[in-house]
């Protein structure tokens, strides 16, 4: 499942349907007691059991679509190329390779090619955002102490 390669913004019609579906699904999920509720596909009258966690994930997808945001569903263990990883982080491939070589992000080699787990890229990205936020707060505190910034 490599759906991260085809990420498209939802159309206006998809957004409208998604918001309507999300509102109904969100209210239904709150009332469910079973971990594996049974749902019915009205068009075919087919009844299927579905894990509650999958229904909640569907709710997240519908909510994202309703806002017109593109989304991607990527299995945790997915490995990506250095080029794709660099795109995810918003940096150049050579810079990303330097991060790998410095040991900032784990990787494996397949022949001469490096592969990086998607979850490791996202973990690094979260760490990077957290560090950036901390630095901005430190700068603001320093400016306040020096009288350069009023809170």
Protein Blocks (a to p, Z undefined) as FASTA:
>chain_A
ZZklmccdddfklmmmmmmmmmmmmmmmmmpmbfbdcdddfklopacdddfklmmmmmmm
mmmmmnopacddddfklccdfklmmmmnopafklmmmmmmnopagcddehjbccddfklm
mmmmmmmmmmmmmmmmmmmmmmmmnopacZZ
